């Protein structure tokens, strides 16, 4: 991978990290809360609880993605970005454009998904 592509991916990952961290700051600042006094009946309360649970799941997924973004940025700094962790081959630039945090080349990812389908 050339230096220009690496810089482009680094910029993209840094922007993604900033956006995810901004979402975390909002959540920690109390943007998400459930006040029972705001709801006149059980249906409103249940609806709000479902929304709160959904938001919580989104935050968990974002935390996982944030971890992957940090790993990808470290790999760029270490000169290991774009290498498949399974076979060591280069991950295609097209795949990295679609998923900058990808750790597996398309062949290894396809094989992983086949195994997961068989065991599920």
OpenMM code with the backbone's topology and positions (N, CA, C; nanometers):
from openmm import Vec3, app, unit

residues = "UNK UNK UNK UNK UNK UNK UNK UNK UNK UNK UNK UNK UNK UNK UNK UNK UNK UNK UNK UNK UNK UNK UNK UNK UNK UNK UNK UNK UNK UNK UNK UNK UNK UNK UNK UNK UNK UNK UNK UNK UNK UNK UNK UNK UNK UNK UNK UNK UNK UNK UNK UNK UNK UNK UNK UNK UNK UNK UNK UNK UNK UNK UNK UNK UNK UNK UNK UNK UNK UNK UNK UNK UNK UNK UNK UNK UNK UNK UNK UNK UNK UNK UNK UNK UNK UNK UNK UNK UNK UNK UNK UNK UNK UNK UNK UNK UNK UNK UNK UNK UNK UNK UNK UNK UNK UNK UNK UNK UNK UNK UNK UNK UNK UNK UNK UNK UNK UNK UNK UNK".split()
positions = [
    Vec3(0.0853, -0.1169, 0.0000),
    Vec3(0.0000, 0.0000, 0.0000),
    Vec3(0.0904, 0.1238, 0.0000),
    Vec3(0.0518, 0.2214, -0.0798),
    Vec3(0.1360, 0.3403, -0.0879),
    Vec3(0.1060, 0.4379, 0.0257),
    Vec3(0.1968, 0.5321, 0.0420),
    Vec3(0.1889, 0.6274, 0.1529),
    Vec3(0.0636, 0.7144, 0.1449),
    Vec3(0.0235, 0.7482, 0.0247),
    Vec3(-0.0952, 0.8327, 0.0049),
    Vec3(-0.2207, 0.7609, 0.0561),
    Vec3(-0.2324, 0.6318, 0.0219),
    Vec3(-0.3465, 0.5536, 0.0710),
    Vec3(-0.3449, 0.5443, 0.2226),
    Vec3(-0.2275, 0.5214, 0.2798),
    Vec3(-0.2165, 0.5125, 0.4255),
    Vec3(-0.2622, 0.6416, 0.4927),
    Vec3(-0.2203, 0.7535, 0.4391),
    Vec3(-0.2605, 0.8832, 0.4948),
    Vec3(-0.4114, 0.9032, 0.4831),
    Vec3(-0.4680, 0.8606, 0.3726),
    Vec3(-0.6120, 0.8733, 0.3521),
    Vec3(-0.6881, 0.7873, 0.4547),
    Vec3(-0.6405, 0.6635, 0.4742),
    Vec3(-0.7058, 0.5761, 0.5715),
    Vec3(-0.6879, 0.6290, 0.7137),
    Vec3(-0.5712, 0.6831, 0.7429),
    Vec3(-0.5477, 0.7374, 0.8761),
    Vec3(-0.6425, 0.8539, 0.9044),
    Vec3(-0.6586, 0.9419, 0.8062),
    Vec3(-0.7492, 1.0554, 0.8225),
    Vec3(-0.8925, 1.0074, 0.8430),
    Vec3(-0.9344, 0.9107, 0.7643),
    Vec3(-1.0685, 0.8548, 0.7760),
    Vec3(-1.0909, 0.7916, 0.9132),
    Vec3(-0.9934, 0.7154, 0.9599),
    Vec3(-1.0046, 0.6504, 1.0907),
    Vec3(-1.0037, 0.7518, 1.2048),
    Vec3(-0.9228, 0.8567, 1.1933),
    Vec3(-0.9207, 0.9604, 1.2969),
    Vec3(-1.0555, 1.0328, 1.3052),
    Vec3(-1.1159, 1.0601, 1.1896),
    Vec3(-1.2472, 1.1245, 1.1881),
    Vec3(-1.3530, 1.0330, 1.2497),
    Vec3(-1.3445, 0.9044, 1.2182),
    Vec3(-1.4394, 0.8086, 1.2741),
    Vec3(-1.4222, 0.7980, 1.4256),
    Vec3(-1.2974, 0.7949, 1.4713),
    Vec3(-1.2718, 0.7885, 1.6152),
    Vec3(-1.3284, 0.9114, 1.6862),
    Vec3(-1.3095, 1.0289, 1.6286),
    Vec3(-1.3600, 1.1520, 1.6892),
    Vec3(-1.5123, 1.1505, 1.6983),
    Vec3(-1.5781, 1.1023, 1.5932),
    Vec3(-1.7235, 1.0950, 1.5936),
    Vec3(-1.7732, 0.9975, 1.7012),
    Vec3(-1.7083, 0.8811, 1.7112),
    Vec3(-1.7475, 0.7818, 1.8115),
    Vec3(-1.7228, 0.8327, 1.9532),
    Vec3(-1.6109, 0.8997, 1.9731),
    Vec3(-1.5820, 0.9553, 2.1055),
    Vec3(-1.6807, 1.0662, 2.1403),
    Vec3(-1.7234, 1.1417, 2.0409),
    Vec3(-1.8253, 1.2449, 2.0638),
    Vec3(-1.9562, 1.1832, 2.1091),
    Vec3(-1.9933, 1.0708, 2.0481),
    Vec3(-2.1145, 1.0005, 2.0901),
    Vec3(-2.1016, 0.9508, 2.2335),
    Vec3(-1.9823, 0.9031, 2.2696),
    Vec3(-1.9598, 0.8577, 2.4071),
    Vec3(-1.9724, 0.9735, 2.5059),
    Vec3(-1.9158, 1.0860, 2.4696),
    Vec3(-1.9237, 1.2027, 2.5587),
    Vec3(-2.0694, 1.2438, 2.5809),
    Vec3(-2.1499, 1.2398, 2.4753),
    Vec3(-2.2918, 1.2732, 2.4886),
    Vec3(-2.3606, 1.1766, 2.5836),
    Vec3(-2.3314, 1.0486, 2.5683),
    Vec3(-2.3945, 0.9475, 2.6544),
    Vec3(-2.3532, 0.9669, 2.7994),
    Vec3(-2.2257, 0.9956, 2.8221),
    Vec3(-2.1782, 1.0146, 2.9588),
    Vec3(-2.2278, 1.1444, 3.0199),
    Vec3(-2.2583, 1.2418, 2.9358),
    Vec3(-2.3068, 1.3704, 2.9853),
    Vec3(-2.4528, 1.3636, 3.0287),
    Vec3(-2.5157, 1.2495, 3.0064),
    Vec3(-2.6537, 1.2340, 3.0510),
    Vec3(-2.7556, 1.2609, 2.9434),
    Vec3(-2.7127, 1.2577, 2.8177),
    Vec3(-2.8055, 1.2748, 2.7075),
    Vec3(-2.9140, 1.1671, 2.7096),
    Vec3(-2.8800, 1.0522, 2.7656),
    Vec3(-2.9710, 0.9394, 2.7679),
    Vec3(-3.0187, 0.9199, 2.9114),
    Vec3(-3.1455, 0.9326, 2.9314),
    Vec3(-3.2006, 0.9083, 3.0644),
    Vec3(-3.3470, 0.8684, 3.0528),
    Vec3(-3.3968, 0.8127, 3.1589),
    Vec3(-3.5353, 0.7696, 3.1647),
    Vec3(-3.5942, 0.8204, 3.2954),
    Vec3(-3.6867, 0.9123, 3.2843),
    Vec3(-3.7517, 0.9700, 3.4025),
    Vec3(-3.8970, 0.9234, 3.4052),
    Vec3(-3.9348, 0.8415, 3.5038),
    Vec3(-4.0708, 0.7883, 3.5079),
    Vec3(-4.1788, 0.8962, 3.5160),
    Vec3(-4.1452, 1.0144, 3.5646),
    Vec3(-4.2442, 1.1224, 3.5741),
    Vec3(-4.2831, 1.1787, 3.4378),
    Vec3(-4.2016, 1.1491, 3.3357),
    Vec3(-4.2289, 1.2002, 3.2011),
    Vec3(-4.3368, 1.1207, 3.1281),
    Vec3(-4.3780, 1.0050, 3.1828),
    Vec3(-4.4658, 0.9148, 3.1090),
    Vec3(-4.5976, 0.8937, 3.1825),
    Vec3(-4.7086, 0.9266, 3.1159),
    Vec3(-4.8375, 0.9151, 3.1820),
    Vec3(-4.8899, 0.7713, 3.1937),
    Vec3(-4.8438, 0.6782, 3.1092),
    Vec3(-4.8967, 0.5421, 3.1200),
    Vec3(-4.7885, 0.4379, 3.0932),
    Vec3(-4.8258, 0.3113, 3.1103),
    Vec3(-4.7313, 0.2014, 3.0975),
    Vec3(-4.6777, 0.1856, 2.9561),
    Vec3(-4.7598, 0.2139, 2.8570),
    Vec3(-4.7163, 0.1985, 2.7180),
    Vec3(-4.6058, 0.2981, 2.6858),
    Vec3(-4.6212, 0.4213, 2.7299),
    Vec3(-4.5164, 0.5214, 2.7086),
    Vec3(-4.3875, 0.4799, 2.7790),
    Vec3(-4.4015, 0.4281, 2.8987),
    Vec3(-4.2849, 0.3842, 2.9747),
    Vec3(-4.2151, 0.2686, 2.9034),
    Vec3(-4.2926, 0.1704, 2.8592),
    Vec3(-4.2358, 0.0554, 2.7893),
    Vec3(-4.1663, 0.0983, 2.6604),
    Vec3(-4.2284, 0.1885, 2.5878),
    Vec3(-4.1694, 0.2380, 2.4637),
    Vec3(-4.0364, 0.3075, 2.4909),
    Vec3(-4.0309, 0.3874, 2.5939),
    Vec3(-3.9072, 0.4571, 2.6288),
    Vec3(-3.7989, 0.3597, 2.6738),
    Vec3(-3.8396, 0.2571, 2.7491),
    Vec3(-3.7418, 0.1572, 2.7925),
    Vec3(-3.6834, 0.0817, 2.6739),
    Vec3(-3.7663, 0.0498, 2.5750),
    Vec3(-3.7179, -0.0175, 2.4543),
    Vec3(-3.6198, 0.0732, 2.3804),
    Vec3(-3.6547, 0.1998, 2.3679),
    Vec3(-3.5647, 0.2943, 2.3018),
    Vec3(-3.4321, 0.3062, 2.3775),
    Vec3(-3.4396, 0.3074, 2.5077),
    Vec3(-3.3195, 0.3166, 2.5901),
    Vec3(-3.2321, 0.1929, 2.5733),
    Vec3(-3.2937, 0.0751, 2.5701),
    Vec3(-3.2190, -0.0485, 2.5487),
    Vec3(-3.1530, -0.0496, 2.4112),
    Vec3(-3.2275, -0.0054, 2.3112),
    Vec3(-3.1731, 0.0015, 2.1754),
    Vec3(-3.0539, 0.0957, 2.1700),
    Vec3(-3.0666, 0.2100, 2.2328),
    Vec3(-2.9565, 0.3068, 2.2370),
    Vec3(-2.8363, 0.2477, 2.3094),
    Vec3(-2.8619, 0.1735, 2.4161),
    Vec3(-2.7531, 0.1080, 2.4889),
    Vec3(-2.6794, 0.0074, 2.4017),
    Vec3(-2.7547, -0.0700, 2.3230),
    Vec3(-2.6909, -0.1661, 2.2316),
    Vec3(-2.6080, -0.0945, 2.1253),
    Vec3(-2.6604, 0.0166, 2.0764),
    Vec3(-2.5835, 0.0947, 1.9789),
    Vec3(-2.4527, 0.1440, 2.0395),
    Vec3(-2.4581, 0.1899, 2.1635),
    Vec3(-2.3375, 0.2381, 2.2322),
    Vec3(-2.2363, 0.1251, 2.2501),
    Vec3(-2.2837, 0.0043, 2.2816),
    Vec3(-2.1935, -0.1106, 2.2944),
    Vec3(-2.1254, -0.1416, 2.1617),
    Vec3(-2.2026, -0.1372, 2.0549),
    Vec3(-2.1453, -0.1621, 1.9216),
    Vec3(-2.0436, -0.0536, 1.8853),
    Vec3(-2.0771, 0.0704, 1.9185),
    Vec3(-1.9844, 0.1798, 1.8916),
    Vec3(-1.8559, 0.1638, 1.9706),
    Vec3(-1.8657, 0.1149, 2.0933),
    Vec3(-1.7461, 0.0915, 2.1749),
    Vec3(-1.6570, -0.0142, 2.1089),
    Vec3(-1.7183, -0.1199, 2.0576),
    Vec3(-1.6416, -0.2227, 1.9864),
    Vec3(-1.5754, -0.1664, 1.8621),
    Vec3(-1.6487, -0.0836, 1.7880),
    Vec3(-1.5925, -0.0221, 1.6683),
    Vec3(-1.4795, 0.0734, 1.7045),
    Vec3(-1.4956, 0.1465, 1.8127),
    Vec3(-1.3910, 0.2378, 1.8578),
    Vec3(-1.2622, 0.1618, 1.8881),
    Vec3(-1.2754, 0.0463, 1.9481),
    Vec3(-1.1592, -0.0378, 1.9767),
    Vec3(-1.0910, -0.0818, 1.8465),
    Vec3(-1.1715, -0.1196, 1.7470),
    Vec3(-1.1157, -0.1609, 1.6177),
    Vec3(-1.0476, -0.0439, 1.5468),
    Vec3(-1.1059, 0.0742, 1.5574),
    Vec3(-1.0458, 0.1936, 1.4966),
    Vec3(-0.9106, 0.2220, 1.5615),
    Vec3(-0.9036, 0.2127, 1.6928),
    Vec3(-0.7772, 0.2362, 1.7642),
    Vec3(-0.6717, 0.1338, 1.7233),
    Vec3(-0.7132, 0.0087, 1.7071),
    Vec3(-0.6213, -0.0959, 1.6635),
    Vec3(-0.5696, -0.0661, 1.5234),
    Vec3(-0.6588, -0.0246, 1.4337),
    Vec3(-0.6186, 0.0070, 1.2966),
    Vec3(-0.5204, 0.1249, 1.2941),
    Vec3(-0.5453, 0.2264, 1.3751),
    Vec3(-0.4537, 0.3413, 1.3812),
    Vec3(-0.3163, 0.3000, 1.4346),
    Vec3(-0.3158, 0.2117, 1.5334),
    Vec3(-0.1883, 0.1621, 1.5864),
    Vec3(-0.1136, 0.0843, 1.4790),
    Vec3(-0.1874, 0.0052, 1.4011),
    Vec3(-0.1243, -0.0726, 1.2935),
    Vec3(-0.0654, 0.0193, 1.1864),
    Vec3(-0.1315, 0.1301, 1.1590),
    Vec3(-0.0763, 0.2263, 1.0625),
    Vec3(0.0564, 0.2785, 1.1156),
    Vec3(0.0575, 0.3164, 1.2432),
    Vec3(0.1802, 0.3684, 1.3038),
    Vec3(0.2915, 0.2630, 1.3070),
    Vec3(0.2542, 0.1361, 1.3249),
    Vec3(0.3520, 0.0271, 1.3329),
    Vec3(0.3909, -0.0289, 1.1954),
    Vec3(0.3259, 0.0210, 1.0898),
    Vec3(0.3558, -0.0270, 0.9555),
    Vec3(0.2958, -0.1636, 0.9246),
    Vec3(0.1899, -0.2001, 0.9965),
    Vec3(0.1272, -0.3304, 0.9774),
    Vec3(-0.0143, -0.3206, 0.9185),
    Vec3(-0.0586, -0.2005, 0.8911),
    Vec3(-0.1952, -0.1822, 0.8422),
    Vec3(-0.2111, -0.2434, 0.7040),
    Vec3(-0.3236, -0.3122, 0.6864),
    Vec3(-0.3530, -0.3707, 0.5559),
    Vec3(-0.3037, -0.5127, 0.5397),
    Vec3(-0.2490, -0.5709, 0.6467),
    Vec3(-0.2044, -0.7104, 0.6421),
    Vec3(-0.3081, -0.7976, 0.7112),
    Vec3(-0.3443, -0.9073, 0.6480),
    Vec3(-0.4402, -1.0014, 0.7051),
    Vec3(-0.3785, -1.0677, 0.8278),
    Vec3(-0.4508, -1.0665, 0.9389),
    Vec3(-0.3989, -1.1261, 1.0620),
    Vec3(-0.3983, -1.2782, 1.0555),
    Vec3(-0.4711, -1.3345, 0.9602),
    Vec3(-0.4783, -1.4791, 0.9487),
    Vec3(-0.3690, -1.5358, 0.8574),
    Vec3(-0.3588, -1.4835, 0.7359),
    Vec3(-0.2654, -1.5409, 0.6387),
    Vec3(-0.1448, -1.4517, 0.6097),
    Vec3(-0.1492, -1.3260, 0.6527),
    Vec3(-0.0376, -1.2357, 0.6314),
    Vec3(-0.0356, -1.1665, 0.4960),
    Vec3(-0.1297, -1.2010, 0.4101),
    Vec3(-0.1371, -1.1371, 0.2785),
    Vec3(-0.1944, -0.9964, 0.2917),
    Vec3(-0.1744, -0.9158, 0.1881),
    Vec3(-0.2303, -0.7806, 0.1874),
    Vec3(-0.3817, -0.7861, 0.1749),
    Vec3(-0.4465, -0.7002, 0.2512),
    Vec3(-0.5911, -0.6817, 0.2377),
    Vec3(-0.6087, -0.5818, 0.1246),
    Vec3(-0.6957, -0.6106, 0.0315),
    Vec3(-0.7151, -0.5229, -0.0833),
    Vec3(-0.7604, -0.3834, -0.0443),
    Vec3(-0.7154, -0.2857, -0.1206),
    Vec3(-0.7519, -0.1458, -0.0941),
    Vec3(-0.9025, -0.1272, -0.1060),
    Vec3(-0.9655, -0.1980, -0.2009),
    Vec3(-1.1110, -0.1866, -0.2153),
    Vec3(-1.1810, -0.2332, -0.0882),
    Vec3(-1.1320, -0.3420, -0.0298),
    Vec3(-1.1921, -0.3919, 0.0952),
    Vec3(-1.1714, -0.2923, 0.2079),
    Vec3(-1.0529, -0.2347, 0.2153),
    Vec3(-1.0240, -0.1368, 0.3204),
    Vec3(-1.1059, -0.0092, 0.3024),
    Vec3(-1.1329, 0.0268, 0.1795),
    Vec3(-1.2195, 0.1436, 0.1570),
    Vec3(-1.3601, 0.1159, 0.2089),
    Vec3(-1.4067, -0.0077, 0.1885),
    Vec3(-1.5399, -0.0448, 0.2346),
    Vec3(-1.5433, -0.0611, 0.3865),
    Vec3(-1.4338, -0.1137, 0.4430),
    Vec3(-1.4266, -0.1393, 0.5881),
    Vec3(-1.2840, -0.1119, 0.6343),
    Vec3(-1.2530, 0.0127, 0.6688),
    Vec3(-1.1159, 0.0496, 0.7055),
    Vec3(-1.0598, -0.0251, 0.8266),
    Vec3(-1.1462, -0.0857, 0.9087),
    Vec3(-1.0987, -0.1581, 1.0268),
    Vec3(-1.0821, -0.3075, 0.9991),
    Vec3(-1.0960, -0.3486, 0.8733),
    Vec3(-1.0861, -0.4908, 0.8378),
    Vec3(-0.9507, -0.5470, 0.8798),
    Vec3(-0.9545, -0.6655, 0.9399),
    Vec3(-0.8313, -0.7339, 0.9815),
    Vec3(-0.8053, -0.8581, 0.8983),
    Vec3(-0.9050, -0.8996, 0.8194),
    Vec3(-0.8919, -1.0194, 0.7379),
    Vec3(-0.9073, -0.9845, 0.5904),
    Vec3(-0.8300, -1.0520, 0.5059),
    Vec3(-0.8475, -1.0366, 0.3617),
    Vec3(-0.9818, -1.0989, 0.3244),
    Vec3(-1.0267, -1.0745, 0.2048),
    Vec3(-1.1591, -1.1206, 0.1637),
    Vec3(-1.1681, -1.2728, 0.1661),
    Vec3(-1.0618, -1.3428, 0.1286),
    Vec3(-1.0644, -1.4895, 0.1295),
    Vec3(-1.0760, -1.5440, 0.2715),
    Vec3(-0.9978, -1.4919, 0.3641),
    Vec3(-1.0033, -1.5386, 0.5029),
    Vec3(-1.1364, -1.5025, 0.5680),
    Vec3(-1.1902, -1.3852, 0.5354),
    Vec3(-1.3192, -1.3451, 0.5904),
    Vec3(-1.4297, -1.4358, 0.5378),
    Vec3(-1.4239, -1.4691, 0.4099),
    Vec3(-1.5239, -1.5589, 0.3525),
    Vec3(-1.5181, -1.6953, 0.4193),
    Vec3(-1.3977, -1.7455, 0.4420),
    Vec3(-1.3807, -1.8741, 0.5087),
    Vec3(-1.4334, -1.8686, 0.6524),
    Vec3(-1.4064, -1.7588, 0.7218),
    Vec3(-1.4557, -1.7420, 0.8585),
    Vec3(-1.6083, -1.7437, 0.8620),
    Vec3(-1.6708, -1.6752, 0.7673),
    Vec3(-1.8160, -1.6709, 0.7629),
    Vec3(-1.8750, -1.8074, 0.7311),
    Vec3(-1.8099, -1.8845, 0.6439),
    Vec3(-1.8558, -2.0207, 0.6148),
    Vec3(-1.8526, -2.1065, 0.7405),
    Vec3(-1.7429, -2.0977, 0.8162),
    Vec3(-1.7311, -2.1740, 0.9398),
    Vec3(-1.8384, -2.1332, 1.0407),
    Vec3(-1.8642, -2.0038, 1.0502),
    Vec3(-1.9662, -1.9555, 1.1417),
    Vec3(-2.1053, -2.0065, 1.1042),
    Vec3(-2.1342, -2.0112, 0.9759),
    Vec3(-2.2649, -2.0613, 0.9313),
    Vec3(-2.2793, -2.2100, 0.9633),
    Vec3(-2.1705, -2.2841, 0.9486),
    Vec3(-2.1752, -2.4282, 0.9775),
    Vec3(-2.1957, -2.4564, 1.1256),
    Vec3(-2.1373, -2.3744, 1.2111),
    Vec3(-2.1464, -2.3998, 1.3541),
    Vec3(-2.2685, -2.3351, 1.4181),
    Vec3(-2.3355, -2.2481, 1.3464),
    Vec3(-2.4530, -2.1777, 1.4028),
    Vec3(-2.5767, -2.2617, 1.4045),
] * unit.nanometer
topology = app.Topology()
chain = topology.addChain("A")
for resn in residues:
    res = topology.addResidue(resn, chain)
    for name in ("N", "CA", "C"):
        topology.addAtom(name, app.Element.getBySymbol(name[0]), res)
